């Protein structure tokens, strides 16, 4: 089960300065080749959401390895679980909501993604996978002004209510693909999403994030 220890979270935190942004289609890794290499190395494939419920998180926009996917104007927030399921007092900057004595954490809501991850056979509970590949056809992706989100972070707490108060452009991606290599020493996030905003416009979002910086990003809206 994809439960990650708080110690790993602490090790992943870095300062959240602005990222260096390159051309939108620059340096996109080959997911299929990475999966083949992991399988050839003897990794075990585990499917999501059954038997594994997915990462115990709601959305990816947090200080860990500077994972704020923005183009200087707009910040994209892709959700793994329904925004309505996020507890009002949960700090989005903590990212992980682990199960514990107080309840199931993020696992109280089903993941919106499906796919698989590859991990060493008999890996200890809490081990990050080597790579995960997930998709979705109804994934919320919200866009808020980066300056508004930076202001909200001033007290080191950002709640879902604060994000809603930013009057986000709320979209649903009918095409969503994420390739994730979550290990801190070989970290990679590649997300490509396309869908429709509440106002009827189409959106197109892509990010390639390697280590602690954005290598390429595209956030576009059109009629």
N, C-alpha and C positions, 0 to 999 in steps of 0.2 A: 504494500500500500504506500502511496506517495505521501508519506508524512515526513516532514523535514525538521530537524532539530533546531532549536533557537540559537544554538552556538553557531551553526552554519550561517544563519541569517545575520548574526552579529559580524561574522567575518566578512560577509558580502557588502556591508555598508561602506559607502565611500562618499566623499563630498559631491554635492550635486551642482556642479558648475555647468555652464552652457556647453553644448556639444559642437564639434566641428562637423558641418554638414557638407556632403559632396553631392554629385549629380545623382538623380533619383534611381538610375539603374546601374550604379557602380558596384562592382564587387559582390554580386549575389552568389552565395555558395551553392554548390550542387548537393541538394538534399539526398537525392537517390544514391549518389556516390558515398555520402557519409553513412547512410543506412547500410549499404552493402559492406562497407569497411567494418562497421560495428558487428554485423552478423558474421562476417568472416573471422572476426576476433573472438567469436564464441559467446557474444552477448545473448541474453534471453529476451524474447519479445513478450511484453505484457500489454494487454489491450485496455483501453479507456473508453467508456466508463465502467465496463464490466470485464474483469473482476476489480480493477483499480478505479477508485472514484475521481482520480485526477488530482491536480495540485490543490492544496488547501488554501486557496486564495480567491478573491473576487474579481480583481482587475489588475492589469499591469501598468502601474504608474507610480514609481516609488524610488527612493534614493539608492537602493542597493545597486551597485555598479552603474549608477546614474541612469536608470531606466525611465527617463522621461522622453517620450517620443514626440518631439516638437520641431517645428521648422522656424522657430523664432517668433511666430505669430500665433499658431494654433498648436495645442497639445492634444494628441489623440489618446483616448483611454479605451482600450479594448477590454471587454468584460468576459470573464470565464463563467460567471454565474449571474443570475438575474439581478440587476441593480436593486430591485424591490426587496431582495432577500438580505441585503447588507444591513446589519444592525446599526441603528442610528448613532451609537456611541463608538463604533469601531473606527480606529485611526487608519485611514487608507495608506498612510506612509509606512505602516508596519508590514503591509503586504500579506504575510501569512496569518491565518486565523486557525490555529491548531485546535484539535479536539482536546478536551480535558475534563476535569471535574465539573466545570460549569456548563458543559454541553458539547455538542459535536463540532463547534466552530463552523468553518466554511462548509463542512460536509453536511450541514443541515439543509443546504440547497443543492440540487443536482448540477453537475457540470453541464454546460451547453455544448461542449466539444466532444468529439469522438476521434479515436486514433490509437496510437500505441507509443510505448517507449521501450528502449533497449538498455539493459542493465546486466551487470555480472550475475551469473548463476549464484544463488544462495547469498546475495548481497544482504548485509545487515539492514534492519529497519532504520530508515532515516537517510539512507544513501541516495544521493542525487543520481538520476539516470545519466547514462552517457549522452543520450539524445532522445528527444521526443518529437513526434510528428502528429499534429492534430488539425482537424478541419471542422467547419460548422456551416450551416446554411441559414441560421437565424441568430447571429451574434450581435449584441449591442456594442456599438462603437460610438462614443461621445467625443465631441470636440469642444474644448473650452479655450479661452484666450490664455496663452502662456503667462502673460503678465498677471492675470487674475489668480492663476494657480500659484504662482510665486508668492503673491501677497498672502494667500491663504496659508502657505507653509511657514510663515514668519513665526508662528508659535509652535511649530513642529507637530501640528495636528491638522489633518484634513479629513472631514467626515463626508459621507455621501450627501448630507444636507447642504454642506458648504458647496459641494460640486453642483448640486441642483440650483443653488442660488446664483451660480455663475451663468445661468441661462445657457446651458450647453446646446450645441447643435446635436440632436440625438438621431443616430442612425442605426439601421439594422443591416448588417452585412449578410447578403445571401451567398456570398463567396468569401470564405475566410480560411486562410491557411497559415499555420504557424510551425516553424521549425525552431526548436529550442535545444541548446546545449547548456544545461544549467550549472555545470561545474565551474567554480570560480576561476580556476586556472586555464580554462578553455571555454569561456562563456560566449554564447552566440544566441541572438534572437533575430529571426527573419519572419516578418508578418506581412502578408499581402491580403487586403480586404477591399471589397467593393460592394456597394449597396445603395440604399435610399435613405435620405433624411426625412424627418417629419414634415418639412415644408415642400417635399416633392422633388427636391434636387437630388442628383446622384453624387456620391462621393467615391473617391479612389484614394486608398491609403496603402503605402508601402514603407517599411523600414528595414534596414539591415543594421544591426547593432552588434558590434564585436568588442569583446572586453568590456570597457566602460565608456565607449563612445559610439555615436552614430556615424556610420560610414556612408549611408545614403538614406534619404527620406523623401517621400512625396505625399502631400496632403492637398487634394484638389476637390473642388465642388463645381458642379456644372448643372445646367438645366437639361 
